[in-house]
Amino acid sequence: MQLQIGGDLMTGTAHVTAERRSNVGMLFINFGYVPRDGHGGLAAQTCDALAASGVPAFRFDLPRIGDTPGELPSHTHQFFDLVTSGGFTQATAALVQTLCEREQLDGVCLGGLCGGAVTAIFAAEREPSKVRALVLLEPEMYVTEPKAKKEDAAAAPKRLRKRDRLLAALKRLPQGDRVEALGVKLTKKIGASAFNYWGWMRFLTYEGKRGQWIPLPRKMILDFVLSSSTLPEVTNMPLASAWQRYVQQKRPVLVITADQKLREVFFDRINRVVLRKVDTQSMRHVRLKGTNHIFTTGGAIETVMGHVVPWVQRLA
Amino acid sequence: MSHAIYFPHSPIAGRETPEYLDHKGNQLYVVHHQQPKEAVAVVVLAGPMSLERSQSYLTWVRWARTLACNGYDVYRFDYRGVGESTGAFREQTFDTWLDDLRTVVALARSRHTGARVLANGIRLGALLSQRCHDEASVDGCLLWEPPVNGNAMLTDMLRRKLAADYIEQVGERKTREAYIADLEAGLDVEVEGYPWTRALWRSSKDYVFAEPKQRSSTWHTIYLDGRGPEKLPNARYESVKVPRPAFWLQSQHLVADLDDLFTKSLGWMARCSSPVNNGSFT
């Protein structure tokens, strides 16, 4: 199906129900920048299962992604900057409105993975009467890495000065030019890695290339990091605030994360602060062991469907 | 001759119509990029499989729109069991996907009587397009990055699965040989979110990249790894270097610089769509 929304002709898929048993539909938006079927066809298969049980289900390509045209940033980090700053909120809210009107729905359960989950949280705040519930898969609660890196650099001049002093000291050593150059290069590299926040987080959550080589008490270190009572510097504050208000309003949400992976670590840490005194009964959080961020290994696609389908059916 | 290259901020040429084509109890998702006037030629795009499809989709659509900007009618589609087409992935093989491509080619032929119909495939799609060409169901084919054979391509995808699982410490801890043994024993193996079967694995062995059977035919291959001219067998082969990781892998480039690839491909298509080269252009 195609919907003209503002200046955008959005392309999507409606899954036909034999007999409609719910006036609240399921709407998946793009998982990151991949087309609307999702990695491994997760969104498509989930919608098939929901439609077979009488829940109207839809998947749409937002402007710029999949079959829907629009100006696309050149690089992934620019794309995620756009997502984390709410760049898809307006289009998604308008899509929800138009779809509900056209399909005579009371509302939708809005779902997405990674960037899609971010947009879903923002859109739920923009369109509270129509977004009845959220399905958040691997929500990314932090700002994207290059941006965070810039902010890190501004926020942590002490650390940088320390590294510069170290480099200067190395340069003063009475060594041959070649050795010195090598030493500087090596120290720069080690220094950059040692003080790189994202490098450490990827390392501890096995998302970096070197994570598997070095044995560390990861759980203990992550527990220590998580025990902080303040938000990490890289928190996407507008998103965290929208998320806090969503849960405070006791609106239903199903969250599924890959156990001990990067997004879950941040999600937990942020929740520790923003949901400290909030009743979280409306939130169900499922942690999937042995899978990756996009749920394409460890049989996660069927497991995710096994959680999402009955949960959405119960909303009806 | 200069060619127009579509960028995501450019206006779209003609009309894009998504549709479903009934096919053996399933529905093939087909998007038709239609010219307002008579098309230069008709191009059927045969894409890559599974996660490679997801990751290359933005580029694939951009290429379809680039062709449309240059006066071609374009059909792109999803194979059964993948993307927007219906059907269970478990039931698919290279043979069923070839059948899907033939069906879309037949659709294009039926709608554009008398027009030249070209196939342009990448990776899996290149192997399938080559078959259509050998059967003479298309008037020419342009192959992007054809693997040596289907089985080598699947083996490479298995290697990627193993590497990703190992780095992330997830999934099972098996060797590639153990996974292949599982497939041969009739067990499903989950690769990049899709359940591979013995039938899929075995069917891949029958698809081998080779010179066209019709020596005088309209056929061209472009490798995308920037290999040197000494590694190109003859004038039917070209090479361009695309940014790495390539756009069908996990690339950081959403709008990669593919001007060289697009320009060379458009140049070849323009030459083989010309009436003077009808049927015998290399």
Interface residues (C-beta under 8 A of the other chain):
Chain A: Q2 T11 T13 Y33 V34 P35 R36 D37 H39 G40 G41 L42 A44 R64 I65 G66 D67 P69 G70 E71 L72 P73 S74 H75 T76 H77 Q78 F79 Y206 E207 G208 K209 G211 Q212 A258 K261 G290 T291 N292 I294 F295 T296 T297 G298 G299 I301
Chain B: P8 H9 I12 E16 P18 V31 S50 L51 S54 Q55 Y57 L58 V61 R65 V82 G83 E84 F89 K161 A164 D165 Y166 I167 E168 Q169 V170 G171 E172 E190 E192 G193 Y194 S251 Q252 H253 L254 V255
